[in-house]
Amino acid sequence: MTLQKNYPIANLSEGQLQKIQRLEKELSQEKNENIVLIAYDEKE
């Protein structure tokens, strides 16, 4: 199976997306690198 079938992109609320974006910014500042977090919904 492909990655897309096993791990589709998670359907997040606006608030949840904002939390991820805040964490991306925090981690990017700590590491002085561009950090991108991706949320997947695991399917069996």
mmCIF file as Biopython writes it, N, C-alpha, C and O atoms, coordinates in Angstrom:
data_model
#
loop_
_atom_site.group_PDB
_atom_site.id
_atom_site.type_symbol
_atom_site.label_atom_id
_atom_site.label_alt_id
_atom_site.label_comp_id
_atom_site.label_asym_id
_atom_site.label_entity_id
_atom_site.label_seq_id
_atom_site.pdbx_PDB_ins_code
_atom_site.Cartn_x
_atom_site.Cartn_y
_atom_site.Cartn_z
_atom_site.occupancy
_atom_site.B_iso_or_equiv
_atom_site.auth_seq_id
_atom_site.auth_asym_id
_atom_site.pdbx_PDB_model_num
ATOM 1   N N  . MET A ? 1  ? 0.839  -1.194 0.000  1.0 0.0 1  A 1 
ATOM 2   C CA . MET A ? 1  ? 0.000  0.000  0.000  1.0 0.0 1  A 1 
ATOM 3   C C  . MET A ? 1  ? 0.875  1.245  0.000  1.0 0.0 1  A 1 
ATOM 4   O O  . MET A ? 1  ? 2.022  1.225  0.445  1.0 0.0 1  A 1 
ATOM 5   N N  . THR A ? 2  ? 0.307  2.314  -0.505 1.0 0.0 2  A 1 
ATOM 6   C CA . THR A ? 2  ? 1.060  3.556  -0.569 1.0 0.0 2  A 1 
ATOM 7   C C  . THR A ? 2  ? 0.921  4.334  0.731  1.0 0.0 2  A 1 
ATOM 8   O O  . THR A ? 2  ? 0.035  4.069  1.543  1.0 0.0 2  A 1 
ATOM 9   N N  . LEU A ? 3  ? 1.799  5.283  0.905  1.0 0.0 3  A 1 
ATOM 10  C CA . LEU A ? 3  ? 1.771  6.127  2.099  1.0 0.0 3  A 1 
ATOM 11  C C  . LEU A ? 3  ? 0.452  6.881  2.205  1.0 0.0 3  A 1 
ATOM 12  O O  . LEU A ? 3  ? -0.083 7.033  3.303  1.0 0.0 3  A 1 
ATOM 13  N N  . GLN A ? 4  ? -0.081 7.356  1.079  1.0 0.0 4  A 1 
ATOM 14  C CA . GLN A ? 4  ? -1.328 8.113  1.103  1.0 0.0 4  A 1 
ATOM 15  C C  . GLN A ? 4  ? -2.502 7.267  1.586  1.0 0.0 4  A 1 
ATOM 16  O O  . GLN A ? 4  ? -3.397 7.781  2.258  1.0 0.0 4  A 1 
ATOM 17  N N  . LYS A ? 5  ? -2.509 5.994  1.256  1.0 0.0 5  A 1 
ATOM 18  C CA . LYS A ? 5  ? -3.614 5.139  1.696  1.0 0.0 5  A 1 
ATOM 19  C C  . LYS A ? 5  ? -3.519 4.827  3.181  1.0 0.0 5  A 1 
ATOM 20  O O  . LYS A ? 5  ? -4.541 4.751  3.862  1.0 0.0 5  A 1 
ATOM 21  N N  . ASN A ? 6  ? -2.305 4.645  3.693  1.0 0.0 6  A 1 
ATOM 22  C CA . ASN A ? 6  ? -2.121 4.322  5.102  1.0 0.0 6  A 1 
ATOM 23  C C  . ASN A ? 6  ? -2.115 5.555  5.998  1.0 0.0 6  A 1 
ATOM 24  O O  . ASN A ? 6  ? -2.489 5.473  7.168  1.0 0.0 6  A 1 
ATOM 25  N N  . TYR A ? 7  ? -1.696 6.686  5.462  1.0 0.0 7  A 1 
ATOM 26  C CA . TYR A ? 7  ? -1.550 7.897  6.258  1.0 0.0 7  A 1 
ATOM 27  C C  . TYR A ? 7  ? -2.085 9.123  5.524  1.0 0.0 7  A 1 
ATOM 28  O O  . TYR A ? 7  ? -1.297 9.945  5.057  1.0 0.0 7  A 1 
ATOM 29  N N  . PRO A ? 8  ? -3.408 9.264  5.412  1.0 0.0 8  A 1 
ATOM 30  C CA . PRO A ? 8  ? -3.945 10.472 4.783  1.0 0.0 8  A 1 
ATOM 31  C C  . PRO A ? 8  ? -3.709 11.684 5.695  1.0 0.0 8  A 1 
ATOM 32  O O  . PRO A ? 8  ? -3.557 11.534 6.907  1.0 0.0 8  A 1 
ATOM 33  N N  . ILE A ? 9  ? -3.681 12.848 5.120  1.0 0.0 9  A 1 
ATOM 34  C CA . ILE A ? 9  ? -3.491 14.071 5.904  1.0 0.0 9  A 1 
ATOM 35  C C  . ILE A ? 9  ? -4.645 14.221 6.884  1.0 0.0 9  A 1 
ATOM 36  O O  . ILE A ? 9  ? -5.806 14.038 6.520  1.0 0.0 9  A 1 
ATOM 37  N N  . ALA A ? 10 ? -4.318 14.553 8.125  1.0 0.0 10 A 1 
ATOM 38  C CA . ALA A ? 10 ? -5.325 14.690 9.188  1.0 0.0 10 A 1 
ATOM 39  C C  . ALA A ? 10 ? -6.230 15.887 8.931  1.0 0.0 10 A 1 
ATOM 40  O O  . ALA A ? 10 ? -5.783 16.932 8.458  1.0 0.0 10 A 1 
ATOM 41  N N  . ASN A ? 11 ? -7.491 15.721 9.247  1.0 0.0 11 A 1 
ATOM 42  C CA . ASN A ? 11 ? -8.461 16.802 9.152  1.0 0.0 11 A 1 
ATOM 43  C C  . ASN A ? 11 ? -8.468 17.530 10.490 1.0 0.0 11 A 1 
ATOM 44  O O  . ASN A ? 11 ? -9.045 17.041 11.461 1.0 0.0 11 A 1 
ATOM 45  N N  . LEU A ? 12 ? -7.827 18.700 10.544 1.0 0.0 12 A 1 
ATOM 46  C CA . LEU A ? 12 ? -7.661 19.432 11.797 1.0 0.0 12 A 1 
ATOM 47  C C  . LEU A ? 12 ? -8.543 20.670 11.841 1.0 0.0 12 A 1 
ATOM 48  O O  . LEU A ? 12 ? -8.852 21.274 10.814 1.0 0.0 12 A 1 
ATOM 49  N N  . SER A ? 13 ? -8.937 21.029 13.045 1.0 0.0 13 A 1 
ATOM 50  C CA . SER A ? 13 ? -9.670 22.279 13.229 1.0 0.0 13 A 1 
ATOM 51  C C  . SER A ? 13 ? -8.686 23.445 13.108 1.0 0.0 13 A 1 
ATOM 52  O O  . SER A ? 13 ? -7.469 23.256 13.128 1.0 0.0 13 A 1 
ATOM 53  N N  . GLU A ? 14 ? -9.229 24.630 12.985 1.0 0.0 14 A 1 
ATOM 54  C CA . GLU A ? 14 ? -8.377 25.827 12.882 1.0 0.0 14 A 1 
ATOM 55  C C  . GLU A ? 14 ? -7.502 25.968 14.135 1.0 0.0 14 A 1 
ATOM 56  O O  . GLU A ? 14 ? -6.328 26.326 14.036 1.0 0.0 14 A 1 
ATOM 57  N N  . GLY A ? 15 ? -8.068 25.689 15.300 1.0 0.0 15 A 1 
ATOM 58  C CA . GLY A ? 15 ? -7.312 25.784 16.545 1.0 0.0 15 A 1 
ATOM 59  C C  . GLY A ? 15 ? -6.172 24.777 16.602 1.0 0.0 15 A 1 
ATOM 60  O O  . GLY A ? 15 ? -5.076 25.104 17.057 1.0 0.0 15 A 1 
ATOM 61  N N  . GLN A ? 16 ? -6.421 23.568 16.149 1.0 0.0 16 A 1 
ATOM 62  C CA . GLN A ? 16 ? -5.382 22.541 16.137 1.0 0.0 16 A 1 
ATOM 63  C C  . GLN A ? 16 ? -4.273 22.910 15.159 1.0 0.0 16 A 1 
ATOM 64  O O  . GLN A ? 16 ? -3.094 22.711 15.449 1.0 0.0 16 A 1 
ATOM 65  N N  . LEU A ? 17 ? -4.648 23.442 14.012 1.0 0.0 17 A 1 
ATOM 66  C CA . LEU A ? 17 ? -3.664 23.881 13.029 1.0 0.0 17 A 1 
ATOM 67  C C  . LEU A ? 17 ? -2.803 25.009 13.593 1.0 0.0 17 A 1 
ATOM 68  O O  . LEU A ? 17 ? -1.594 25.040 13.362 1.0 0.0 17 A 1 
ATOM 69  N N  . GLN A ? 18 ? -3.404 25.915 14.315 1.0 0.0 18 A 1 
ATOM 70  C CA . GLN A ? 18 ? -2.655 27.012 14.921 1.0 0.0 18 A 1 
ATOM 71  C C  . GLN A ? 18 ? -1.656 26.493 15.958 1.0 0.0 18 A 1 
ATOM 72  O O  . GLN A ? 18 ? -0.550 27.024 16.059 1.0 0.0 18 A 1 
ATOM 73  N N  . LYS A ? 19 ? -2.025 25.470 16.727 1.0 0.0 19 A 1 
ATOM 74  C CA . LYS A ? 19 ? -1.105 24.870 17.697 1.0 0.0 19 A 1 
ATOM 75  C C  . LYS A ? 19 ? 0.111  24.295 16.991 1.0 0.0 19 A 1 
ATOM 76  O O  . LYS A ? 19 ? 1.241  24.482 17.442 1.0 0.0 19 A 1 
ATOM 77  N N  . ILE A ? 20 ? -0.116 23.595 15.883 1.0 0.0 20 A 1 
ATOM 78  C CA . ILE A ? 20 ? 0.994  23.016 15.126 1.0 0.0 20 A 1 
ATOM 79  C C  . ILE A ? 20 ? 1.884  24.124 14.582 1.0 0.0 20 A 1 
ATOM 80  O O  . ILE A ? 20 ? 3.109  24.010 14.621 1.0 0.0 20 A 1 
ATOM 81  N N  . GLN A ? 21 ? 1.281  25.191 14.075 1.0 0.0 21 A 1 
ATOM 82  C CA . GLN A ? 21 ? 2.066  26.291 13.534 1.0 0.0 21 A 1 
ATOM 83  C C  . GLN A ? 21 ? 2.896  26.982 14.620 1.0 0.0 21 A 1 
ATOM 84  O O  . GLN A ? 21 ? 4.029  27.392 14.370 1.0 0.0 21 A 1 
ATOM 85  N N  . ARG A ? 22 ? 2.334  27.109 15.821 1.0 0.0 22 A 1 
ATOM 86  C CA . ARG A ? 22 ? 3.098  27.695 16.937 1.0 0.0 22 A 1 
ATOM 87  C C  . ARG A ? 22 ? 4.278  26.807 17.305 1.0 0.0 22 A 1 
ATOM 88  O O  . ARG A ? 22 ? 5.374  27.304 17.562 1.0 0.0 22 A 1 
ATOM 89  N N  . LEU A ? 23 ? 4.059  25.491 17.332 1.0 0.0 23 A 1 
ATOM 90  C CA . LEU A ? 23 ? 5.134  24.565 17.646 1.0 0.0 23 A 1 
ATOM 91  C C  . LEU A ? 23 ? 6.208  24.584 16.562 1.0 0.0 23 A 1 
ATOM 92  O O  . LEU A ? 23 ? 7.399  24.525 16.871 1.0 0.0 23 A 1 
ATOM 93  N N  . GLU A ? 24 ? 5.800  24.667 15.295 1.0 0.0 24 A 1 
ATOM 94  C CA . GLU A ? 24 ? 6.764  24.783 14.202 1.0 0.0 24 A 1 
ATOM 95  C C  . GLU A ? 24 ? 7.650  26.004 14.414 1.0 0.0 24 A 1 
ATOM 96  O O  . GLU A ? 24 ? 8.872  25.922 14.285 1.0 0.0 24 A 1 
ATOM 97  N N  . LYS A ? 25 ? 7.036  27.130 14.738 1.0 0.0 25 A 1 
ATOM 98  C CA . LYS A ? 25 ? 7.785  28.372 14.939 1.0 0.0 25 A 1 
ATOM 99  C C  . LYS A ? 25 ? 8.752  28.242 16.122 1.0 0.0 25 A 1 
ATOM 100 O O  . LYS A ? 25 ? 9.911  28.648 16.035 1.0 0.0 25 A 1 
ATOM 101 N N  . GLU A ? 26 ? 8.262  27.672 17.224 1.0 0.0 26 A 1 
ATOM 102 C CA . GLU A ? 26 ? 9.088  27.492 18.419 1.0 0.0 26 A 1 
ATOM 103 C C  . GLU A ? 26 ? 10.293 26.598 18.124 1.0 0.0 26 A 1 
ATOM 104 O O  . GLU A ? 26 ? 11.421 26.940 18.476 1.0 0.0 26 A 1 
ATOM 105 N N  . LEU A ? 27 ? 10.058 25.469 17.486 1.0 0.0 27 A 1 
ATOM 106 C CA . LEU A ? 27 ? 11.148 24.547 17.166 1.0 0.0 27 A 1 
ATOM 107 C C  . LEU A ? 27 ? 12.128 25.161 16.171 1.0 0.0 27 A 1 
ATOM 108 O O  . LEU A ? 27 ? 13.339 24.968 16.283 1.0 0.0 27 A 1 
ATOM 109 N N  . SER A ? 28 ? 11.602 25.896 15.204 1.0 0.0 28 A 1 
ATOM 110 C CA . SER A ? 28 ? 12.459 26.559 14.213 1.0 0.0 28 A 1 
ATOM 111 C C  . SER A ? 28 ? 13.388 27.561 14.887 1.0 0.0 28 A 1 
ATOM 112 O O  . SER A ? 28 ? 14.565 27.657 14.541 1.0 0.0 28 A 1 
ATOM 113 N N  . GLN A ? 29 ? 12.855 28.305 15.848 1.0 0.0 29 A 1 
ATOM 114 C CA . GLN A ? 29 ? 13.674 29.283 16.571 1.0 0.0 29 A 1 
ATOM 115 C C  . GLN A ? 29 ? 14.727 28.592 17.426 1.0 0.0 29 A 1 
ATOM 116 O O  . GLN A ? 29 ? 15.870 29.047 17.477 1.0 0.0 29 A 1 
ATOM 117 N N  . GLU A ? 30 ? 14.367 27.508 18.096 1.0 0.0 30 A 1 
ATOM 118 C CA . GLU A ? 30 ? 15.313 26.775 18.940 1.0 0.0 30 A 1 
ATOM 119 C C  . GLU A ? 30 ? 16.466 26.206 18.129 1.0 0.0 30 A 1 
ATOM 120 O O  . GLU A ? 30 ? 17.619 26.264 18.558 1.0 0.0 30 A 1 
ATOM 121 N N  . LYS A ? 31 ? 16.162 25.657 16.961 1.0 0.0 31 A 1 
ATOM 122 C CA . LYS A ? 31 ? 17.177 24.993 16.142 1.0 0.0 31 A 1 
ATOM 123 C C  . LYS A ? 31 ? 17.808 25.925 15.113 1.0 0.0 31 A 1 
ATOM 124 O O  . LYS A ? 31 ? 18.795 25.569 14.469 1.0 0.0 31 A 1 
ATOM 125 N N  . ASN A ? 32 ? 17.238 27.115 14.961 1.0 0.0 32 A 1 
ATOM 126 C CA . ASN A ? 32 ? 17.685 28.056 13.940 1.0 0.0 32 A 1 
ATOM 127 C C  . ASN A ? 32 ? 17.653 27.401 12.559 1.0 0.0 32 A 1 
ATOM 128 O O  . ASN A ? 32 ? 18.544 27.599 11.733 1.0 0.0 32 A 1 
ATOM 129 N N  . GLU A ? 33 ? 16.598 26.617 12.338 1.0 0.0 33 A 1 
ATOM 130 C CA . GLU A ? 33 ? 16.362 25.922 11.069 1.0 0.0 33 A 1 
ATOM 131 C C  . GLU A ? 33 ? 14.863 25.978 10.782 1.0 0.0 33 A 1 
ATOM 132 O O  . GLU A ? 33 ? 14.054 26.187 11.686 1.0 0.0 33 A 1 
ATOM 133 N N  . ASN A ? 34 ? 14.505 25.791 9.521  1.0 0.0 34 A 1 
ATOM 134 C CA . ASN A ? 34 ? 13.093 25.752 9.163  1.0 0.0 34 A 1 
ATOM 135 C C  . ASN A ? 34 ? 12.543 24.361 9.480  1.0 0.0 34 A 1 
ATOM 136 O O  . ASN A ? 34 ? 12.988 23.370 8.901  1.0 0.0 34 A 1 
ATOM 137 N N  . ILE A ? 35 ? 11.579 24.286 10.396 1.0 0.0 35 A 1 
ATOM 138 C CA . ILE A ? 35 ? 10.963 23.024 10.807 1.0 0.0 35 A 1 
ATOM 139 C C  . ILE A ? 35 ? 9.520  23.002 10.299 1.0 0.0 35 A 1 
ATOM 140 O O  . ILE A ? 35 ? 8.776  23.965 10.484 1.0 0.0 35 A 1 
ATOM 141 N N  . VAL A ? 36 ? 9.135  21.905 9.664  1.0 0.0 36 A 1 
ATOM 142 C CA . VAL A ? 36 ? 7.772  21.736 9.181  1.0 0.0 36 A 1 
ATOM 143 C C  . VAL A ? 36 ? 7.195  20.463 9.794  1.0 0.0 36 A 1 
ATOM 144 O O  . VAL A ? 36 ? 7.773  19.386 9.657  1.0 0.0 36 A 1 
ATOM 145 N N  . LEU A ? 37 ? 6.063  20.589 10.465 1.0 0.0 37 A 1 
ATOM 146 C CA . LEU A ? 37 ? 5.374  19.446 11.055 1.0 0.0 37 A 1 
ATOM 147 C C  . LEU A ? 37 ? 4.205  19.071 10.155 1.0 0.0 37 A 1 
ATOM 148 O O  . LEU A ? 37 ? 3.513  19.942 9.627  1.0 0.0 37 A 1 
ATOM 149 N N  . ILE A ? 38 ? 3.992  17.788 9.987  1.0 0.0 38 A 1 
ATOM 150 C CA . ILE A ? 38 ? 2.920  17.284 9.142  1.0 0.0 38 A 1 
ATOM 151 C C  . ILE A ? 38 ? 2.054  16.350 9.969  1.0 0.0 38 A 1 
ATOM 152 O O  . ILE A ? 38 ? 2.568  15.458 10.644 1.0 0.0 38 A 1 
ATOM 153 N N  . ALA A ? 39 ? 0.737  16.551 9.921  1.0 0.0 39 A 1 
ATOM 154 C CA . ALA A ? 39 ? -0.190 15.726 10.704 1.0 0.0 39 A 1 
ATOM 155 C C  . ALA A ? 39 ? -0.891 14.731 9.778  1.0 0.0 39 A 1 
ATOM 156 O O  . ALA A ? 39 ? -1.577 15.115 8.830  1.0 0.0 39 A 1 
ATOM 157 N N  . TYR A ? 40 ? -0.704 13.466 10.071 1.0 0.0 40 A 1 
ATOM 158 C CA . TYR A ? 40 ? -1.356 12.393 9.327  1.0 0.0 40 A 1 
ATOM 159 C C  . TYR A ? 40 ? -2.338 11.661 10.212 1.0 0.0 40 A 1 
ATOM 160 O O  . TYR A ? 40 ? -2.183 11.628 11.432 1.0 0.0 40 A 1 
ATOM 161 N N  . ASP A ? 41 ? -3.338 11.080 9.603  1.0 0.0 41 A 1 
ATOM 162 C CA . ASP A ? 41 ? -4.321 10.257 10.301 1.0 0.0 41 A 1 
ATOM 163 C C  . ASP A ? 41 ? -4.037 8.809  9.936  1.0 0.0 41 A 1 
ATOM 164 O O  . ASP A ? 41 ? -4.273 8.397  8.800  1.0 0.0 41 A 1 
ATOM 165 N N  . GLU A ? 42 ? -3.532 8.034  10.889 1.0 0.0 42 A 1 
ATOM 166 C CA . GLU A ? 42 ? -3.149 6.655  10.607 1.0 0.0 42 A 1 
ATOM 167 C C  . GLU A ? 42 ? -4.380 5.798  10.344 1.0 0.0 42 A 1 
ATOM 168 O O  . GLU A ? 42 ? -5.328 5.795  11.129 1.0 0.0 42 A 1 
ATOM 169 N N  . LYS A ? 43 ? -4.354 5.081  9.246  1.0 0.0 43 A 1 
ATOM 170 C CA . LYS A ? 43 ? -5.427 4.152  8.882  1.0 0.0 43 A 1 
ATOM 171 C C  . LYS A ? 43 ? -4.858 2.745  8.838  1.0 0.0 43 A 1 
ATOM 172 O O  . LYS A ? 43 ? -3.705 2.539  8.459  1.0 0.0 43 A 1 
ATOM 173 N N  . GLU A ? 44 ? -5.672 1.790  9.226  1.0 0.0 44 A 1 
ATOM 174 C CA . GLU A ? 44 ? -5.218 0.397  9.191  1.0 0.0 44 A 1 
ATOM 175 C C  . GLU A ? 44 ? -5.716 -0.293 7.943  1.0 0.0 44 A 1 
ATOM 176 O O  . GLU A ? 44 ? -5.436 -1.473 7.736  1.0 0.0 44 A 1 
#
